[in-house]
Amino acid sequence: MSQPTALILIADGTEEIEFVTPYDVLTRAGFKVESVGIDLKEYYATCSRNVRIVPDKRTIEISHSAVPSIVIVPGGGPGAKTLTASRDVKQLLDFVKMMGGWTASICAGTTAVVAAGTSGDLGGWKARVTSHPSVKDEIVAKGWEYAGDGERVVVDEKEKVITSRGPGTAMLFSLTIVEVIMGKEKRDEISGPMILADTL
């Protein structure tokens, strides 16, 4: 199996835990992980709790020779709004879907996935998803199937979309991505050294 790749988006107002947790966990699992800043005011992103993060890249690069295995869209209200409004993000999500890659989003980040499915160049596709409760009505209004509140992470294998609910589910979200792309054995391998709770 070739090394899987992950591209994580970040904007001013992105939720720190939802960005850093998948970056860390996927790196532990052997992914090549990169981040890209979207419409940043400075060379760094000022996150929702004022943590400053310098992304690996400042622009989205779309290439048929370098399709990420998965694109990850974190939440954080202001950051999610920037990502949802970005034409570049819509084009990226469309491209990755067209090329057979996965998309993952957490918290309000799911609104960016909904925007791509609803109004991107491949407009018309929908998935079974979850999100932070604060944006549930917005997602349901677009006609997307919304999972029950007890489902902390939702995997739509047909549409290749993984979604989760908020900062408190970021670890389970990240481990689920590892399991979906690299298998349960890899998930178990990296879980032990992190001394995880029995229930995430």
ABEGO torsion letter per residue (X at the ends): XBBBBBBBBBBBGBBAAAAAAAAAAAAAAGBBBBBBBBGBABABBBBAAGBBBBBABABBBBBAABBBABBBBBBEAAAAAAAAABAAAAAAAAAAAAAGBBBBBBEAAAAAAAAAAAABAABGBBBBBBBBAAAAAAAAAAGBBBBBAABABBBBAAAGBBBBAEAAAAAAAAAAAAAAAAEAAAAAAAAAAAGBBABX
